[in-house]
Amino acid sequence: MSYGDDIVRLSDLRAAGVCWRAGGRPFLIRHGLDPRDFLKNGMSAEKLLATKDSIAERVVEVSRGRKKR
């Protein structure tokens, strides 16, 4: 499945039920991704999925579903 240029933002993280402080920020740090850059610019779905983490998969799916509306 290709996500092209999909950008995942904080609002997508929240919509997926992921708390920023307890889940989102630690997830990004754990995978060597910049939390400040994520907050400012969002992050590509492909970059998040490359972590092969279930949090990333859930957030990308929610983001994708929200964009289809």
C-alpha positions as CSV (number, residue, x, y, z in Angstrom):
1,M,0.0,0.0,0.0
2,S,1.4,3.4,-1.0
3,Y,0.9,6.5,1.0
4,G,2.6,8.9,-1.4
5,D,3.0,12.3,0.1
6,D,0.6,11.8,3.0
7,I,1.7,14.0,6.0
8,V,0.7,12.9,9.4
9,R,0.1,15.7,12.0
10,L,-0.5,16.0,15.7
11,S,-4.3,16.1,15.1
12,D,-4.0,12.6,13.5
13,L,-2.0,11.4,16.5
14,R,-4.7,12.6,18.8
15,A,-7.5,11.2,16.6
16,A,-5.8,7.8,16.9
17,G,-6.0,8.1,20.7
18,V,-2.3,8.5,21.2
19,C,-1.3,10.9,24.0
20,W,1.6,13.3,22.9
21,R,3.5,13.1,26.2
22,A,3.0,9.5,27.1
23,G,3.0,8.0,23.6
24,G,3.7,10.2,20.6
25,R,6.8,12.0,21.8
26,P,8.5,8.9,23.3
27,F,7.7,7.0,20.1
28,L,9.4,9.5,17.9
29,I,12.5,9.7,20.2
30,R,12.7,5.9,20.4
31,H,12.9,5.8,16.6
32,G,15.4,8.6,16.3
33,L,12.8,11.0,14.9
34,D,12.6,14.7,15.8
35,P,9.5,15.5,17.9
36,R,9.9,19.3,17.3
37,D,10.0,18.8,13.6
38,F,6.9,16.6,13.8
39,L,5.0,19.3,15.8
40,K,6.1,22.0,13.3
41,N,5.8,20.2,10.0
42,G,4.2,16.9,10.5
43,M,5.9,13.8,9.1
44,S,5.5,11.6,6.0
45,A,3.4,8.5,6.5
46,E,6.2,6.5,4.8
47,K,8.8,7.7,7.3
48,L,6.6,6.7,10.2
49,L,5.7,3.3,8.7
50,A,9.4,2.6,8.2
51,T,9.7,2.2,12.0
52,K,7.5,-0.9,11.7
53,D,5.8,0.2,15.0
54,S,2.2,-0.5,15.8
55,I,1.7,3.1,16.9
56,A,2.8,4.4,13.5
57,E,0.6,1.9,11.7
58,R,-2.5,3.0,13.8
59,V,-1.8,6.7,13.4
60,V,-1.2,6.5,9.6
61,E,-4.4,4.5,9.1
62,V,-6.4,7.1,11.1
63,S,-4.7,9.9,9.1
64,R,-5.5,8.3,5.8
65,G,-9.1,7.7,6.8
66,R,-9.5,11.4,7.9
67,K,-8.2,12.6,4.5
68,K,-10.7,10.4,2.6
69,R,-13.6,12.4,4.1
